[in-house]
Amino acid sequence: MAAMQQSRWQAVHGVMLLDKPRGWTSHAALQQVRRALRAEKAGHTGTLDPLAEGLLPLCFGAATKFAQLHLEADKAYRAVLQLGVTTTTDDAEGEEVERKPVPPLTRSQVQAMLHCFVGDIAQTPPVYSALKRDGKPLYAYARAGQEVQIQPRQVRIENMSLVALDGDRLTLDVRCGKGTYIRALARDIGQHLGCGAHLAALRRTASGNFEVAQAHKLDALRTLSAEIVQGWLLPVHCLVQGLARVDLDLSQTARILHGQSLASDAWTLLPEGPVRVFGATGDQTQLFLGVAQWDGQVLSPQRLLSNEELRTQ
């Protein structure tokens, strides 16, 4: 029985863009897609709360090696704010704390107010969050009724625009950097307006260069064969497409796969830092090898695919 169960899983390499439905945890959605693909190894590039829906890039096989790099990517969201009501969690899942009347607002007033939150800002994370304090997540203290002093952190809001103003609800498009809490942004906008607010709904619309329009619905993935679903995978190197590219010849490919560093005058114009590396094969096609570090003189292997991953990608 164990052998039969193990035979169901296979080496699958690539990235699946999922349009995660509301109410699902990121882990539960990942496991559903993993089963649809029969993939041995799976991971994601950062979670979406169950309350949130939208783009969730999922990594399989060799792609899991580069998931961490995508965590640094900017994210974009469409957020719906409920004005006049604050909650314990700063979103619709928390208990109501206070109600206040919402002042009359015009679109121009709201748009002008939003400019105060664009750029590098100090943001205090929600008390119900997974951030650690003395080895425990903040939500553990909150659930136990213990107050913890939370220090503000600097986050970056690239841009924010008003989509709709409908009575006591605001719909916003937000593009932000790593570590930004949209729940905290909703809370702070409510405080700025003097009436309080919480996050009523959230949809991630982009992550780095990926757009939610490219993503697949979970219901569709769960009803199709593994072979069809595998055809929807993006290549492993899509996670590092923002890095400069280096192409190696056959000799250089063999050397770097054996852990050797390389030097070449052909790379002098490359920016220093991590680069994506492609190597030559016997039929002269270029195969993605992984990520290396270029210091201006020497190219050193950093995170490469294994021989098995190279054979099966």
Steps between C-alpha positions, in 0.01 A plus 500: 500500500783742590673432168178563310443827689855617432470423129223757470749784557746616236771758438320813379687829455347840440274776630122496509318831529189432706201729548442399862135516607393677818467274803794274410832505681803520272619162629169327424492648149862393442424141599201487265714611205782269606261204489368611161858500367608192700810707585754365748619840626302823540515842665376856457645850480322644802153442637165666448264520799180291473306828480697599190466365148698539183847431368704235681813377317565135590837332451567137415819297493805708405296822516485473881871587504421850374173570685683711759622741232141574396407590859682829441276592206247784513136399536182666373157479661143617460375575852150581624492706821197516727502845657353578842566158657820380669565134587742305717682357197473806271298288255152351465587184696554685828254610766357849477676748730342837421262677263524864399315714246668534163557862393381614156776427251571596141725313259745790490522507881566126517759506221684787671495307829644190335811694395592517872552122495712475183876452528700370796270503802510369857244226552412317821413135421160371616489338844354193329794415274760225465793726585711349777572654839727297730436196282120529507272646229323821596159338456583258783537791741183664368295183541628465855396857579860611551603845379829521313678817394533482121758723337416670168690377193586684182311376196463641153178585320591545134165644400138503610191613311130528571287258296160564658340706775165348591357648820696350788716278277823582320651282228871558445775369273828468690850410382738439788829350606584199713361488854206737448179412682195617306293444816722748683473742207119483522515559877731802459290654221196473729690671780607776261136557402395502866236230465702178512497225239576135439585290196177350364642318195836453332612369161865469397523609139875475438820360647820625340454457124214253540139616450184338632369491141760226439377291794287185497192429708525228763177330391637455147831360622327242721288355219766454230762230446853545633633511144276794406576688823874449449464676165398814690825518696735790433874420477711506815703801387189725488560563872832672425415667169587838649867403536763557231564194284830321437535236227782245534666279240542123545832527683378774735178307565691190610729702726227695681292184552805358679498800733781693332505878465543661158655817363436657159548840336161450335319576828672824601189707424276289725374665820655347811274267697297186431450395136303222333721250322423295190732226377562339163393141435615247244237614249602865554182599681527711815379344825430691821768404754412725792628817664862613535669803657695744283744729685629684197782254438392149595176307453443269797226233520242586762187284457505249216267225391608145575586256221165327550314833484687593182400170341133527592422873473 
